[in-house]
Amino acid sequence: MNLTVKFSFMEERKSYKEEKLGNFIIDIAAGPFGSNLKVDCFVPDGFPIIDGANLKGFKVTDNVTKFVTEEKARSLHRSIAKRNDVVVTISGNVGQISFIPMDSKYPEYLVSQRQFRATFDERRVYVPYLVYYFHTKEGQHKILSFANQTGVPALAQPLKNFTRSSDSKADCTYS
């Protein structure tokens, strides 16, 4: 099932134009495939890994408990999130969505196998508001509308559905 959220973006403060969220995404990528990030890759200190425990509120928290070497993280470069990126859980506790604040402890994080990250055009989207919207009842309904209902909860085709989403009640762009 495709997520069909419709975002309205104000033009000249008089009318609204519907835009797909994907029109504002610069880059999007899932966390590494499980076999690329095994427990034996973890080290006591190094490059931080974001997991569901870090996605409890609007902002990613810095209570990081898992790390890999810089070399390992760079080998999984598509899964590296940076400040102001949005991180979404796609398996397990689906519906979790947070952004990495500009004052985060680390400038970059590796997203776990159960998340994806999205980089938005910050000239056009106010990322904190976008994340706030997806924490509302309506926003959560939109995310969870494409979760599978059997076995471990997971979002169906999360990257494809997230980029297609739009919503007429959210104005999170700069005019």
KOLLUM-271518 format. One record per atom (N, C-alpha, C, CB): residue in three letters; chain; atom name; x, y, z. Coordinates in steps of 0.001 Angstrom, whole numbers. Glycine has a CB too. Layout:
BEGIN
R;residuo;cadena;atomo;u;v;w
R;Ala;A;CA;X;Y;Z
...
END
This chain:
BEGIN
R;residuo;cadena;atomo;u;v;w
R;Met;A;N;843;-1169;0
R;Met;A;CA;0;0;0
R;Met;A;C;893;1239;0
R;Met;A;CB;-961;-6;1217
R;Asn;A;N;590;2186;-841
R;Asn;A;CA;1368;3429;-896
R;Asn;A;C;849;4429;118
R;Asn;A;CB;1326;4037;-2304
R;Leu;A;N;1775;5132;747
R;Leu;A;CA;1409;6216;1655
R;Leu;A;C;1033;7405;793
R;Leu;A;CB;2579;6572;2652
R;Thr;A;N;-154;7913;958
R;Thr;A;CA;-610;9021;129
R;Thr;A;C;-927;10228;992
R;Thr;A;CB;-1837;8615;-691
R;Val;A;N;80;10707;1638
R;Val;A;CA;-41;11925;2430
R;Val;A;C;200;13068;1466
R;Val;A;CB;971;11956;3654
R;Lys;A;N;-583;14116;1539
R;Lys;A;CA;-437;15242;622
R;Lys;A;C;-39;16483;1392
R;Lys;A;CB;-1738;15488;-159
R;Phe;A;N;1176;16960;1166
R;Phe;A;CA;1640;18171;1837
R;Phe;A;C;1287;19375;992
R;Phe;A;CB;3161;18118;2101
R;Ser;A;N;751;20396;1629
R;Ser;A;CA;481;21661;951
R;Ser;A;C;1566;22637;1324
R;Ser;A;CB;-920;22221;1316
R;Phe;A;N;2047;23311;361
R;Phe;A;CA;3078;24295;610
R;Phe;A;C;2580;25640;126
R;Phe;A;CB;4407;23909;-82
R;Met;A;N;2612;26604;1016
R;Met;A;CA;2048;27918;747
R;Met;A;C;2861;28634;-321
R;Met;A;CB;1995;28755;2029
R;Glu;A;N;2168;29191;-1275
R;Glu;A;CA;2788;30033;-2288
R;Glu;A;C;2175;31415;-2160
R;Glu;A;CB;2594;29449;-3733
R;Glu;A;N;2986;32409;-1976
R;Glu;A;CA;2577;33803;-1843
R;Glu;A;C;1540;34007;-741
R;Glu;A;CB;2025;34302;-3156
R;Arg;A;N;1491;33100;223
R;Arg;A;CA;617;33181;1385
R;Arg;A;C;-869;33331;1020
R;Arg;A;CB;1043;34339;2249
R;Lys;A;N;-1248;33054;-217
R;Lys;A;CA;-2646;33175;-622
R;Lys;A;C;-3235;31844;-1058
R;Lys;A;CB;-2778;34179;-1742
R;Ser;A;N;-2420;30999;-1642
R;Ser;A;CA;-2925;29727;-2134
R;Ser;A;C;-1957;28611;-1754
R;Ser;A;CB;-3132;29773;-3665
R;Tyr;A;N;-2418;27393;-1926
R;Tyr;A;CA;-1611;26243;-1590
R;Tyr;A;C;-1363;25393;-2820
R;Tyr;A;CB;-2279;25423;-500
R;Lys;A;N;-220;24767;-2822
R;Lys;A;CA;154;23874;-3912
R;Lys;A;C;537;22540;-3299
R;Lys;A;CB;1324;24465;-4771
R;Glu;A;N;-31;21465;-3801
R;Glu;A;CA;319;20144;-3303
R;Glu;A;C;1634;19703;-3910
R;Glu;A;CB;-788;19126;-3614
R;Glu;A;N;2512;19191;-3056
R;Glu;A;CA;3820;18702;-3493
R;Glu;A;C;4079;17368;-2821
R;Glu;A;CB;4954;19724;-3161
R;Lys;A;N;4735;16490;-3528
R;Lys;A;CA;5160;15232;-2926
R;Lys;A;C;6391;15487;-2081
R;Lys;A;CB;5445;14157;-4007
R;Leu;A;N;6473;14802;-979
R;Leu;A;CA;7604;14946;-80
R;Leu;A;C;8922;14675;-807
R;Leu;A;CB;7454;14005;1113
R;Gly;A;N;8888;13747;-1731
R;Gly;A;CA;10083;13401;-2500
R;Gly;A;C;10667;14566;-3276
R;Gly;A;CB;9768;12296;-3446
R;Asn;A;N;9859;15574;-3578
R;Asn;A;CA;10365;16750;-4287
R;Asn;A;C;11334;17563;-3447
R;Asn;A;CB;9218;17627;-4720
R;Phe;A;N;11356;17305;-2135
R;Phe;A;CA;12202;18065;-1222
R;Phe;A;C;13334;17224;-638
R;Phe;A;CB;11365;18637;-104
R;Ile;A;N;13382;15937;-1022
R;Ile;A;CA;14419;15038;-527
R;Ile;A;C;15618;15093;-1461
R;Ile;A;CB;13887;13586;-403
R;Ile;A;N;16783;15376;-885
R;Ile;A;CA;18022;15404;-1660
R;Ile;A;C;18595;14006;-1773
R;Ile;A;CB;19049;16353;-1019
R;Asp;A;N;18516;13237;-677
R;Asp;A;CA;19062;11880;-661
R;Asp;A;C;18300;11068;373
R;Asp;A;CB;20593;11885;-350
R;Ile;A;N;18154;9775;95
R;Ile;A;CA;17460;8874;1014
R;Ile;A;C;18114;7501;884
R;Ile;A;CB;15908;8807;707
R;Ala;A;N;18318;6832;2014
R;Ala;A;CA;18944;5507;1986
R;Ala;A;C;18583;4733;3244
R;Ala;A;CB;20478;5627;1852
R;Ala;A;N;18480;3437;3088
R;Ala;A;CA;18205;2553;4217
R;Ala;A;C;19493;2228;4946
R;Ala;A;CB;17516;1262;3749
R;Gly;A;N;19323;1731;6162
R;Gly;A;CA;20477;1254;6924
R;Gly;A;C;21087;62;6209
R;Gly;A;CB;20074;877;8374
R;Pro;A;N;22254;-365;6648
R;Pro;A;CA;22949;-1463;5965
R;Pro;A;C;22201;-2783;6076
R;Pro;A;CB;24345;-1625;6530
R;Phe;A;N;22413;-3652;5100
R;Phe;A;CA;21866;-4995;5146
R;Phe;A;C;22474;-5696;6351
R;Phe;A;CB;22152;-5780;3821
R;Gly;A;N;21699;-6521;7032
R;Gly;A;CA;22126;-7158;8280
R;Gly;A;C;23486;-7815;8251
R;Gly;A;CB;21145;-8159;8663
R;Ser;A;N;23810;-8503;7163
R;Ser;A;CA;25099;-9201;7107
R;Ser;A;C;26276;-8235;6983
R;Ser;A;CB;25112;-10175;5939
R;Asn;A;N;26004;-6981;6652
R;Asn;A;CA;27073;-5977;6557
R;Asn;A;C;27374;-5298;7889
R;Asn;A;CB;26700;-4928;5535
R;Leu;A;N;26521;-5530;8880
R;Leu;A;CA;26728;-4901;10183
R;Leu;A;C;26383;-5911;11276
R;Leu;A;CB;25865;-3604;10328
R;Lys;A;N;27336;-6790;11535
R;Lys;A;CA;27142;-7838;12536
R;Lys;A;C;27642;-7361;13893
R;Lys;A;CB;27868;-9136;12119
R;Val;A;N;27225;-8045;14934
R;Val;A;CA;27618;-7703;16296
R;Val;A;C;29137;-7702;16450
R;Val;A;CB;26991;-8679;17290
R;Asp;A;N;29825;-8586;15750
R;Asp;A;CA;31292;-8636;15891
R;Asp;A;C;31981;-7409;15273
R;Asp;A;CB;31836;-9912;15237
R;Cys;A;N;31229;-6540;14605
R;Cys;A;CA;31772;-5278;14074
R;Cys;A;C;31796;-4183;15138
R;Cys;A;CB;30947;-4808;12869
R;Phe;A;N;31060;-4374;16233
R;Phe;A;CA;30957;-3339;17259
R;Phe;A;C;32259;-3197;18036
R;Phe;A;CB;29810;-3653;18215
R;Val;A;N;32551;-1956;18395
R;Val;A;CA;33733;-1634;19194
R;Val;A;C;33276;-774;20380
R;Val;A;CB;34828;-886;18328
R;Pro;A;N;34100;-682;21448
R;Pro;A;CA;33685;82;22634
R;Pro;A;C;33489;1576;22387
R;Pro;A;CB;34698;-96;23715
R;Asp;A;N;34198;2141;21438
R;Asp;A;CA;34108;3565;21152
R;Asp;A;C;34464;3753;19677
R;Asp;A;CB;35058;4408;22093
R;Gly;A;N;33895;4764;19037
R;Gly;A;CA;34193;5000;17629
R;Gly;A;C;33078;5757;16949
R;Gly;A;CB;34438;3691;16912
R;Phe;A;N;32653;5283;15791
R;Phe;A;CA;31605;5909;14993
R;Phe;A;C;30250;5463;15551
R;Phe;A;CB;31745;5534;13472
R;Pro;A;N;29379;6390;15957
R;Pro;A;CA;28127;6034;16632
R;Pro;A;C;27079;5440;15690
R;Pro;A;CB;27554;7252;17309
R;Ile;A;N;26309;4493;16234
R;Ile;A;CA;25202;3874;15501
R;Ile;A;C;23895;4302;16149
R;Ile;A;CB;25331;2315;15482
R;Ile;A;N;22966;4809;15337
R;Ile;A;CA;21619;5163;15800
R;Ile;A;C;20752;3911;15713
R;Ile;A;CB;21004;6342;14947
R;Asp;A;N;19997;3653;16776
R;Asp;A;CA;18987;2603;16715
R;Asp;A;C;17689;3142;17312
R;Asp;A;CB;19462;1318;17468
R;Gly;A;N;16709;2289;17476
R;Gly;A;CA;15405;2725;17954
R;Gly;A;C;15440;3436;19293
R;Gly;A;CB;14503;1562;18052
R;Ala;A;N;16398;3090;20141
R;Ala;A;CA;16510;3742;21448
R;Ala;A;C;16827;5230;21315
R;Ala;A;CB;17585;3058;22285
R;Asn;A;N;17355;5642;20182
R;Asn;A;CA;17703;7045;19951
R;Asn;A;C;16578;7829;19284
R;Asn;A;CB;18948;7131;19102
R;Leu;A;N;15465;7178;18977
R;Leu;A;CA;14367;7822;18250
R;Leu;A;C;13104;7918;19099
R;Leu;A;CB;14066;7057;16965
R;Lys;A;N;13237;8334;20327
R;Lys;A;CA;12090;8382;21246
R;Lys;A;C;11315;9692;21178
R;Lys;A;CB;12561;8162;22657
R;Gly;A;N;11912;10741;20654
R;Gly;A;CA;11234;12033;20583
R;Gly;A;C;11432;12660;19220
R;Gly;A;CB;11744;12975;21677
R;Phe;A;N;11344;13987;19175
R;Phe;A;CA;11519;14710;17916
R;Phe;A;C;12974;14688;17463
R;Phe;A;CB;11038;16155;18060
R;Lys;A;N;13884;14765;18426
R;Lys;A;CA;15317;14813;18128
R;Lys;A;C;15979;13481;18464
R;Lys;A;CB;15996;15956;18909
R;Val;A;N;16922;13073;17624
R;Val;A;CA;17736;11893;17912
R;Val;A;C;18501;12178;19198
R;Val;A;CB;18716;11550;16719
R;Thr;A;N;18495;11214;20107
R;Thr;A;CA;19221;11385;21363
R;Thr;A;C;20642;10848;21227
R;Thr;A;CB;18487;10675;22518
R;Asp;A;N;21514;11357;22070
R;Asp;A;CA;22929;10967;22022
R;Asp;A;C;23282;9857;23010
R;Asp;A;CB;23798;12170;22296
R;Asn;A;N;22301;9121;23494
R;Asn;A;CA;22594;8009;24394
R;Asn;A;C;22995;6771;23584
R;Asn;A;CB;21370;7698;25296
R;Val;A;N;24041;6932;22795
R;Val;A;CA;24513;5890;21889
R;Val;A;C;25239;4808;22680
R;Val;A;CB;25441;6485;20803
R;Thr;A;N;24905;3567;22385
R;Thr;A;CA;25541;2443;23077
R;Thr;A;C;26309;1531;22125
R;Thr;A;CB;24496;1635;23819
R;Lys;A;N;26176;1758;20830
R;Lys;A;CA;26857;909;19843
R;Lys;A;C;27727;1777;18944
R;Lys;A;CB;25830;101;18994
R;Phe;A;N;28906;1259;18647
R;Phe;A;CA;29867;1962;17809
R;Phe;A;C;30539;969;16868
R;Phe;A;CB;30920;2700;18674
R;Val;A;N;31013;1477;15737
R;Val;A;CA;31864;718;14815
R;Val;A;C;33097;1573;14539
R;Val;A;CB;31098;349;13470
R;Thr;A;N;34066;985;13882
R;Thr;A;CA;35239;1767;13517
R;Thr;A;C;34879;2759;12421
R;Thr;A;CB;36389;850;13061
R;Glu;A;N;35660;3796;12300
R;Glu;A;CA;35475;4789;11230
R;Glu;A;C;35529;4089;9869
R;Glu;A;CB;36563;5912;11315
R;Glu;A;N;36472;3175;9721
R;Glu;A;CA;36634;2451;8455
R;Glu;A;C;35371;1667;8107
R;Glu;A;CB;37841;1498;8531
R;Lys;A;N;34802;963;9084
R;Lys;A;CA;33581;189;8843
R;Lys;A;C;32433;1127;8461
R;Lys;A;CB;33204;-647;10097
R;Ala;A;N;32290;2226;9192
R;Ala;A;CA;31217;3177;8893
R;Ala;A;C;31353;3719;7476
R;Ala;A;CB;31225;4334;9904
R;Arg;A;N;32559;4104;7081
R;Arg;A;CA;32780;4663;5739
R;Arg;A;C;32526;3631;4649
R;Arg;A;CB;34206;5199;5617
R;Ser;A;N;32709;2360;4969
R;Ser;A;CA;32413;1315;3982
R;Ser;A;C;30903;1189;3763
R;Ser;A;CB;32999;-42;4438
R;Leu;A;N;30119;1720;4697
R;Leu;A;CA;28653;1723;4603
R;Leu;A;C;28142;3153;4415
R;Leu;A;CB;28018;1085;5873
R;His;A;N;28881;3938;3651
R;His;A;CA;28653;5386;3526
R;His;A;C;27227;5784;3190
R;His;A;CB;29549;5935;2486
R;Arg;A;N;26485;4997;2459
R;Arg;A;CA;25103;5350;2121
R;Arg;A;C;24211;5375;3359
R;Arg;A;CB;24541;4366;1097
R;Ser;A;N;24633;4700;4411
R;Ser;A;CA;23838;4619;5635
R;Ser;A;C;24273;5622;6698
R;Ser;A;CB;23915;3228;6200
R;Ile;A;N;25118;6571;6332
R;Ile;A;CA;25565;7588;7281
R;Ile;A;C;24623;8783;7229
R;Ile;A;CB;27021;8028;6978
R;Ala;A;N;24089;9130;8405
R;Ala;A;CA;23202;10289;8542
R;Ala;A;C;23988;11421;9186
R;Ala;A;CB;21928;9940;9387
R;Lys;A;N;23636;12642;8802
R;Lys;A;CA;24321;13811;9349
R;Lys;A;C;23306;14739;10012
R;Lys;A;CB;25104;14562;8239
R;Arg;A;N;23805;15793;10599
R;Arg;A;CA;22929;16743;11281
R;Arg;A;C;21840;17261;10343
R;Arg;A;CB;23745;17915;11837
R;Asn;A;N;20650;17344;10875
R;Asn;A;CA;19420;17776;10205
R;Asn;A;C;18825;16720;9281
R;Asn;A;CB;19688;19024;9418
R;Asp;A;N;19417;15533;9225
R;Asp;A;CA;18785;14429;8513
R;Asp;A;C;17644;13881;9358
R;Asp;A;CB;19815;13315;8185
R;Val;A;N;16658;13292;8692
R;Val;A;CA;15532;12650;9349
R;Val;A;C;15808;11148;9356
R;Val;A;CB;14171;12987;8630
R;Val;A;N;15546;10509;10493
R;Val;A;CA;15748;9064;10637
R;Val;A;C;14408;8442;11001
R;Val;A;CB;16841;8734;11724
R;Val;A;N;14040;7373;10288
R;Val;A;CA;12740;6728;10455
R;Val;A;C;12947;5233;10679
R;Val;A;CB;11827;6979;9217
R;Thr;A;N;12242;4662;11661
R;Thr;A;CA;12297;3219;11889
R;Thr;A;C;11395;2517;10885
R;Thr;A;CB;11879;2865;13344
R;Ile;A;N;11934;1493;10243
R;Ile;A;CA;11164;768;9233
R;Ile;A;C;10800;-651;9661
R;Ile;A;CB;11940;717;7944
R;Ser;A;N;11383;-1129;10757
R;Ser;A;CA;11095;-2477;11230
R;Ser;A;C;11175;-2506;12747
R;Ser;A;CB;12071;-3503;10611
R;Gly;A;N;10208;-3161;13370
R;Gly;A;CA;10160;-3193;14832
R;Gly;A;C;9187;-2146;15340
R;Gly;A;CB;11559;-2964;15435
R;Asn;A;N;9685;-1102;15976
R;Asn;A;CA;8841;-4;16481
R;Asn;A;C;8549;998;15368
R;Asn;A;CB;9527;712;17676
R;Val;A;N;7801;567;14365
R;Val;A;CA;7514;1439;13234
R;Val;A;C;6763;2676;13695
R;Val;A;CB;6709;694;12169
R;Gly;A;N;6998;3759;12998
R;Gly;A;CA;6378;5025;13348
R;Gly;A;C;7330;5964;14066
R;Gly;A;CB;5172;4782;14200
R;Gln;A;N;8488;5450;14502
R;Gln;A;CA;9474;6324;15135
R;Gln;A;C;10110;7201;14063
R;Gln;A;CB;10560;5495;15894
R;Ile;A;N;10167;8498;14326
R;Ile;A;CA;10788;9433;13394
R;Ile;A;C;11396;10575;14202
R;Ile;A;CB;9752;9970;12347
R;Ser;A;N;12646;10888;13929
R;Ser;A;CA;13370;11953;14628
R;Ser;A;C;14324;12602;13646
R;Ser;A;CB;14139;11404;15875
R;Phe;A;N;14852;13757;14033
R;Phe;A;CA;15889;14380;13222
R;Phe;A;C;17129;14573;14082
R;Phe;A;CB;15404;15736;12631
R;Ile;A;N;18272;14639;13432
R;Ile;A;CA;19532;14855;14136
R;Ile;A;C;19706;16362;14300
R;Ile;A;CB;20750;14213;13362
R;Pro;A;N;19682;16855;15546
R;Pro;A;CA;19768;18303;15755
R;Pro;A;C;21157;18851;15439
R;Pro;A;CB;19399;18643;17190
R;Met;A;N;21202;20125;15162
R;Met;A;CA;22476;20782;14833
R;Met;A;C;23446;20767;16013
R;Met;A;CB;22226;22225;14391
R;Asp;A;N;22952;20616;17227
R;Asp;A;CA;23827;20578;18395
R;Asp;A;C;24066;19157;18908
R;Asp;A;CB;23240;21423;19501
R;Ser;A;N;23898;18167;18032
R;Ser;A;CA;24115;16782;18446
R;Ser;A;C;25570;16555;18854
R;Ser;A;CB;23726;15820;17316
R;Lys;A;N;25786;15550;19674
R;Lys;A;CA;27128;15231;20163
R;Lys;A;C;28063;14855;19027
R;Lys;A;CB;27067;14099;21177
R;Tyr;A;N;27536;14138;18036
R;Tyr;A;CA;28338;13677;16900
R;Tyr;A;C;27833;14333;15615
R;Tyr;A;CB;28287;12127;16779
R;Pro;A;N;28725;14661;14690
R;Pro;A;CA;28277;15265;13430
R;Pro;A;C;27639;14248;12473
R;Pro;A;CB;29450;15939;12742
R;Glu;A;N;27981;12977;12646
R;Glu;A;CA;27459;11913;11780
R;Glu;A;C;27163;10671;12618
R;Glu;A;CB;28469;11575;10640
R;Tyr;A;N;26225;9871;12111
R;Tyr;A;CA;25840;8620;12756
R;Tyr;A;C;25596;7580;11664
R;Tyr;A;CB;24566;8808;13657
R;Leu;A;N;25818;6333;11988
R;Leu;A;CA;25444;5243;11102
R;Leu;A;C;24048;4798;11515
R;Leu;A;CB;26478;4054;11165
R;Val;A;N;23105;4729;10573
R;Val;A;CA;21767;4248;10932
R;Val;A;C;21793;2730;10956
R;Val;A;CB;20682;4772;9934
R;Ser;A;N;21024;2145;11860
R;Ser;A;CA;21008;693;11994
R;Ser;A;C;20219;53;10852
R;Ser;A;CB;20411;286;13349
R;Gln;A;N;20188;-1256;10875
R;Gln;A;CA;19489;-2019;9835
R;Gln;A;C;17987;-1771;9851
R;Gln;A;CB;19761;-3504;10006
R;Arg;A;N;17450;-1257;10933
R;Arg;A;CA;16003;-1067;11062
R;Arg;A;C;15552;360;10800
R;Arg;A;CB;15562;-1474;12430
R;Gln;A;N;16436;1192;10289
R;Gln;A;CA;16088;2580;10008
R;Gln;A;C;16451;2965;8568
R;Gln;A;CB;16795;3512;10999
R;Phe;A;N;15899;4087;8135
R;Phe;A;CA;16409;4761;6943
R;Phe;A;C;16607;6213;7298
R;Phe;A;CB;15443;4602;5719
R;Arg;A;N;17391;6899;6478
R;Arg;A;CA;17646;8322;6701
R;Arg;A;C;17318;9083;5437
R;Arg;A;CB;19114;8573;7125
R;Ala;A;N;16878;10339;5626
R;Ala;A;CA;16544;11197;4491
R;Ala;A;C;17167;12572;4725
R;Ala;A;CB;14992;11308;4299
R;Thr;A;N;17759;13105;3665
R;Thr;A;CA;18325;14454;3690
R;Thr;A;C;17389;15343;2888
R;Thr;A;CB;19796;14490;3110
R;Phe;A;N;16933;16427;3502
R;Phe;A;CA;16003;17341;2842
R;Phe;A;C;16707;18613;2394
R;Phe;A;CB;14843;17686;3776
R;Asp;A;N;16127;19257;1399
R;Asp;A;CA;16609;20554;945
R;Asp;A;C;16238;21568;2025
R;Asp;A;CB;15998;20947;-463
R;Glu;A;N;17205;21930;2845
R;Glu;A;CA;16956;22807;3988
R;Glu;A;C;16585;24228;3578
R;Glu;A;CB;18172;22844;4874
R;Arg;A;N;16797;24579;2332
R;Arg;A;CA;16363;25894;1857
R;Arg;A;C;14865;25924;1643
R;Arg;A;CB;17082;26265;564
R;Arg;A;N;14259;24736;1529
R;Arg;A;CA;12841;24664;1212
R;Arg;A;C;11986;24000;2293
R;Arg;A;CB;12666;23931;-66
R;Val;A;N;12617;23241;3201
R;Val;A;CA;11874;22506;4219
R;Val;A;C;12445;22817;5599
R;Val;A;CB;11918;20985;3941
R;Tyr;A;N;11566;23084;6541
R;Tyr;A;CA;11968;23253;7930
R;Tyr;A;C;11839;21879;8593
R;Tyr;A;CB;11090;24351;8669
R;Val;A;N;12966;21184;8699
R;Val;A;CA;13004;19788;9132
R;Val;A;C;12351;19566;10499
R;Val;A;CB;14434;19309;9174
R;Pro;A;N;12605;20390;11522
R;Pro;A;CA;11938;20132;12803
R;Pro;A;C;10413;20111;12696
R;Pro;A;CB;12351;21177;13810
R;Tyr;A;N;9843;20981;11891
R;Tyr;A;CA;8394;20991;11734
R;Tyr;A;C;7909;19735;11007
R;Tyr;A;CB;7952;22245;10975
R;Leu;A;N;8639;19304;10003
R;Leu;A;CA;8278;18088;9278
R;Leu;A;C;8207;16908;10247
R;Leu;A;CB;9298;17802;8144
R;Val;A;N;9224;16780;11088
R;Val;A;CA;9243;15695;12075
R;Val;A;C;8095;15870;13072
R;Val;A;CB;10606;15654;12821
R;Tyr;A;N;7856;17101;13503
R;Tyr;A;CA;6742;17366;14410
R;Tyr;A;C;5428;16880;13791
R;Tyr;A;CB;6658;18875;14741
R;Tyr;A;N;5209;17196;12528
R;Tyr;A;CA;3986;16752;11852
R;Tyr;A;C;3833;15232;11932
R;Tyr;A;CB;3994;17203;10381
R;Phe;A;N;4922;14499;11689
R;Phe;A;CA;4830;13037;11706
R;Phe;A;C;4704;12465;13113
R;Phe;A;CB;6040;12441;11032
R;His;A;N;4781;13309;14135
R;His;A;CA;4504;12884;15504
R;His;A;C;3045;13123;15878
R;His;A;CB;5420;13617;16479
R;Thr;A;N;2305;13864;15056
R;Thr;A;CA;894;14100;15356
R;Thr;A;C;100;12830;15072
R;Thr;A;CB;338;15293;14527
R;Lys;A;N;-1123;12805;15546
R;Lys;A;CA;-1991;11648;15300
R;Lys;A;C;-2144;11409;13796
R;Lys;A;CB;-3382;11861;15956
R;Glu;A;N;-2377;12485;13062
R;Glu;A;CA;-2535;12371;11611
R;Glu;A;C;-1250;11875;10951
R;Glu;A;CB;-2945;13722;11012
R;Gly;A;N;-126;12454;11347
R;Gly;A;CA;1157;12052;10761
R;Gly;A;C;1502;10604;11056
R;Gly;A;CB;2263;12945;11272
R;Gln;A;N;1266;10170;12298
R;Gln;A;CA;1522;8776;12658
R;Gln;A;C;617;7846;11850
R;Gln;A;CB;1306;8557;14173
R;His;A;N;-632;8250;11670
R;His;A;CA;-1555;7441;10865
R;His;A;C;-1016;7278;9436
R;His;A;CB;-2967;8092;10838
R;Lys;A;N;-466;8360;8888
R;Lys;A;CA;69;8306;7528
R;Lys;A;C;1238;7323;7444
R;Lys;A;CB;517;9707;7071
R;Ile;A;N;2163;7404;8403
R;Ile;A;CA;3310;6488;8392
R;Ile;A;C;2852;5049;8579
R;Ile;A;CB;4319;6868;9490
R;Leu;A;N;1992;4834;9563
R;Leu;A;CA;1586;3466;9894
R;Leu;A;C;621;2872;8877
R;Leu;A;CB;952;3438;11260
R;Ser;A;N;75;3679;7981
R;Ser;A;CA;-872;3158;6991
R;Ser;A;C;-214;2210;6002
R;Ser;A;CB;-1520;4300;6241
R;Phe;A;N;1099;2238;5902
R;Phe;A;CA;1727;1268;5006
R;Phe;A;C;2616;265;5747
R;Phe;A;CB;2545;1995;3960
R;Ala;A;N;2276;32;7018
R;Ala;A;CA;2956;-1019;7791
R;Ala;A;C;2283;-2353;7509
R;Ala;A;CB;2932;-702;9323
R;Asn;A;N;3106;-3419;7436
R;Asn;A;CA;2491;-4736;7294
R;Asn;A;C;1954;-5149;8647
R;Asn;A;CB;3504;-5791;6745
R;Gln;A;N;962;-5966;8655
R;Gln;A;CA;279;-6319;9899
R;Gln;A;C;560;-7746;10355
R;Gln;A;CB;-1202;-6134;9734
R;Thr;A;N;1512;-8423;9730
R;Thr;A;CA;1833;-9791;10133
R;Thr;A;C;3303;-9889;10499
R;Thr;A;CB;1489;-10792;9010
R;Gly;A;N;3607;-10764;11455
R;Gly;A;CA;4990;-10951;11875
R;Gly;A;C;5542;-9710;12551
R;Gly;A;CB;5854;-11318;10689
R;Val;A;N;6844;-9469;12377
R;Val;A;CA;7486;-8282;12937
R;Val;A;C;6955;-7063;12196
R;Val;A;CB;9049;-8370;12833
R;Pro;A;N;6443;-6068;12913
R;Pro;A;CA;5931;-4877;12224
R;Pro;A;C;7018;-4246;11351
R;Pro;A;CB;5406;-3845;13246
R;Ala;A;N;6654;-3907;10131
R;Ala;A;CA;7600;-3284;9197
R;Ala;A;C;6829;-2430;8209
R;Ala;A;CB;8447;-4356;8451
R;Leu;A;N;7487;-1404;7705
R;Leu;A;CA;6886;-554;6689
R;Leu;A;C;7142;-1169;5318
R;Leu;A;CB;7447;893;6766
R;Ala;A;N;6102;-1274;4513
R;Ala;A;CA;6227;-1800;3161
R;Ala;A;C;6855;-753;2254
R;Ala;A;CB;4857;-2237;2615
R;Gln;A;N;7872;-1132;1524
R;Gln;A;CA;8565;-239;590
R;Gln;A;C;8768;1156;1185
R;Gln;A;CB;7780;-135;-722
R;Pro;A;N;9463;1255;2310
R;Pro;A;CA;9523;2532;3032
R;Pro;A;C;10141;3686;2254
R;Pro;A;CB;10288;2345;4283
R;Leu;A;N;11215;3463;1525
R;Leu;A;CA;11842;4579;810
R;Leu;A;C;10927;5094;-286
R;Leu;A;CB;13190;4152;213
R;Lys;A;N;10342;4184;-1023
R;Lys;A;CA;9431;4552;-2112
R;Lys;A;C;8193;5269;-1574
R;Lys;A;CB;9014;3303;-2906
R;Asn;A;N;7584;4738;-530
R;Asn;A;CA;6368;5339;18
R;Asn;A;C;6628;6677;688
R;Asn;A;CB;5731;4398;1006
R;Phe;A;N;7753;6813;1389
R;Phe;A;CA;8064;8073;2058
R;Phe;A;C;8258;9186;1031
R;Phe;A;CB;9324;7926;2934
R;Thr;A;N;8947;8911;-61
R;Thr;A;CA;9192;9947;-1071
R;Thr;A;C;7924;10315;-1833
R;Thr;A;CB;10261;9482;-2051
R;Arg;A;N;6966;9422;-1889
R;Arg;A;CA;5704;9713;-2583
R;Arg;A;C;4711;10456;-1710
R;Arg;A;CB;5076;8434;-3071
R;Ser;A;N;4942;10509;-410
R;Ser;A;CA;3942;11057;493
R;Ser;A;C;3794;12563;331
R;Ser;A;CB;4297;10727;1923
R;Ser;A;N;2601;13026;654
R;Ser;A;CA;2267;14451;625
R;Ser;A;C;1049;14661;1509
R;Ser;A;CB;1999;14954;-840
R;Asp;A;N;800;15883;1977
R;Asp;A;CA;-376;16152;2822
R;Asp;A;C;-810;17600;2748
R;Asp;A;CB;-84;15786;4267
R;Ser;A;N;-2101;17808;2613
R;Ser;A;CA;-2634;19160;2419
R;Ser;A;C;-2669;20002;3684
R;Ser;A;CB;-4009;19076;1859
R;Lys;A;N;-2427;19437;4863
R;Lys;A;CA;-2538;20205;6094
R;Lys;A;C;-1183;20636;6659
R;Lys;A;CB;-3277;19401;7120
R;Ala;A;N;-119;20172;6104
R;Ala;A;CA;1188;20523;6651
R;Ala;A;C;1877;21558;5774
R;Ala;A;CB;2067;19276;6788
R;Asp;A;N;2312;22642;6377
R;Asp;A;CA;3075;23650;5662
R;Asp;A;C;4432;23713;6363
R;Asp;A;CB;2337;25066;5647
R;Cys;A;N;5392;22981;5824
R;Cys;A;CA;6702;22927;6473
R;Cys;A;C;7789;23397;5544
R;Cys;A;CB;7007;21521;6951
R;Thr;A;N;7424;24243;4588
R;Thr;A;CA;8414;24791;3663
R;Thr;A;C;8597;26264;3934
R;Thr;A;CB;7998;24561;2200
R;Tyr;A;N;9695;26768;3418
R;Tyr;A;CA;9948;28200;3482
R;Tyr;A;C;9287;28840;2291
R;Tyr;A;CB;11466;28515;3516
R;Ser;A;N;8711;30000;2486
R;Ser;A;CA;8083;30674;1349
R;Ser;A;C;8986;31768;829
R;Ser;A;CB;6719;31254;1738
END
